[in-house]
Structures are given as C-alpha cells and as structure tokens.
Amino acid sequence: MTMNCHAAERYVPSEHEDYMNSRQRRYFHELLLKWKNDIQFHQRSAHSRLRQAPDRYSDLIDQYNAETGRLLSLVSANRSHMLLEQINAALGRLHAGDYGYCRETGEEIGIRRLLAFPMATLTVEAQEENERRQRVRIARHGAATPEGLTLYPPRLSFDE
C-alpha cells in the first residue's frame, strides 16, 4: 500500500520554531499555490457556465433570475481576481524574503495570523491602526470612490 507524501507529512508551522525557517516558507508557498490553483479552477468553471447560459428566456422571472445569477457571478469573479492578486503578491514576498514581515513596521506578522490569512501584510496592531485612521478620515471627510463620488458624507458636528 502506497501513501501520499502530503498525507504522510502533516506539518503545520508553529510559533515554537525559528520564524520563517525554510520549512515554514515551503509550507506557505505550497498553501498559497494550492489556493491559487483552486481559485483559477473555479474561475474557469464559472466562466464556462456563464458562456453556456442562454441569453434570452421566455419568462421574465427566469430572465430576472438569470441576470441576478450573472451579476453575482461577476461580483464573485471580481473578488477572486483581487484574491489572486493578493496571493501573487504574497508569493512574490516569499521569493523576495519579505514574507511574514509587516510592510509598515518590519516586525514579524506571526504564524497564527499567517495561518488565518496567509496573504497578510500587516501585524494585527498595524492593521488595527490603519482601520482606526480610515474610520477617522471617513468621519471627517466622508468616503469617496476612485471616481470622486462621495459614498458616505462626513459627519456633521453641532458642537460650538
């Protein structure tokens, strides 16, 4: 009886090891490649389903349901594309030797955080600080789209 080499080795990085040792880098590299391949597979199958769907339906309800399904597929494809960009960036950081270190502080991101979100670029503290600054900016100036449209108007203060 032969055993799959991946099944035999059930390695999971630990905080008790040297940070970003070769085994950990290999683990995250394989994990990111697996995610990338899975996403690309699902993108291809979704694209194929969209191409095979009929353009017209005799019933308005069927057409509405089909259009809603297409819209959801496009939203999902956009999210998948953004996730692939994050994965490719993480793979680039792995090859450059920067993977696992905060892009703002240079500190270790931490194994637990990377296991939860392998594309992380910030420590928890740096991420929380960025989110706090963003909330303050939105409260003061509102949130704008890249086209300059205001999504959320600034909060009005009635303090004198």
N, C-alpha and C positions, 0 to 999 in steps of 0.2 A: 504494500500500500504506500503510495507516494503522498507527501504532504506539501501543500502550497507553501512556498517560502515566506509569503506575507502572513499566513496563518500561524506559522511556527514562531515568527518574531512579532510579539505583541508589545513592542516598545512604545512607551508614552513618556515624553520628556518630563523631567522632574526638576523642581526648584532646588533639589539637593545636589545637583550636578554643576559642573562649571558652566556658566552661562554661554549659550550659543556655541557649544562644542560641535564637532563635526557630525556627531550622531543626531543632535537636535536640528542642525541645519538640513541634514538629509531628510529627517522626518518632516519638517515643514515644507521642504521642496517637493517631496512626494505628495503631501497633503494638498498643497496648492495646485500641483499638476492634475491631481485627481479631480479637484473641484472644477478646474478649468475645462478638463475633458468632459465632465458631466454636464456643465452648463452649455458647452458647444454642442453636445449631442442633443440636448433638449431644445436648443435654438433651432437646429436643423429640422427636427421633427415638427416643431411648431410652425416653422416656415413652410414646410411641406403641407401641413394641414390647411394653412391659410391659402395656399395656391390651389388646393383641391376643392375648396369650398365653393359652392355655386355663387354667382354674382347676383342673381335675382331669385326671388321667391314669390309664389303666387299669393301667399297670405302675408298681410302686413305684420302680424305678430311674429311670424317666422323670420321675416326680414329684419325686424327690430332686434330679435334675439341674436341673429347672425351678426348684425352690426355691433351690438354690445359685446359679443364674443370677440370680434375683430379688434375692437378698441382695447379690451382687456389684454388681448394677446400683444398688441403694440406696446402697452404700458409695461407688461412683463418683459418684452424684448428690450425695452429701454433700460429697465433695471438690470437685466442680465448683462447688457453691454457695459453699464457702469461697473458692475461687479467684476467683469472680465478685465476692465482697465485697472481696477484695484489689485486684482490677482497678478496681472502682468507687472505692475509697479512693485509689488511685494517680491516677485521672482527677480526683478532687477536689483532690488536692495539685497536680496540673498547673494546674488552673484557679485555685487559690489562690496559685500561685507558689512553693510549698514543695517541689515535686517535685525529687528528686535530691539532697536535703539530709537528713542524718541527723537523726532525730527526737530523739535524745539529745544530740548534740554540736553540731549545726548545721553540721558540716563537709560538704564535698562527698562524696557516696557514690562517685562515679566512674563514668565512661562504661562501662568494661569490666564493672563489676558490674551496672550497669543493663541492658547488652546481654544479660548472662547471666540476669538475673532482674529484669525491668522493674518489679516491684512492691516491690522492696527499700526498706526504710525506715531501715536502719542501715548504717553503714560496716562493712567486714569486721571491723575491730578492735572496734567496739561489739557486733557480733553475737557474736564470739568471747567477749567479756567476759560478755555475757548468758548464753551457754551454759555458761561456767565457773561462774557464780553458781548457775545452775539445777542443775548437777551437784553442787555443794557442798550446796545446800538438800536435794536428794533424798538425798544420802548422810547428812545429819544428821537429817532429819525424815521421809523417805520421800516418795513421790509420791502425791497424792490426787486423786481425781476431783472434779468440781464437787459431787457428792452427798456428798463427805466420805469416800468409801471409799478405803482405802489400797491403791494398786497395788503399790508396792514398799516393803517395810518399811525403816526406817532400818538402816544398817549398825551392827552391834554392835562395840564396841571392848572388847578384853580387856586393854588397857593398864592398868597400875596406877599 
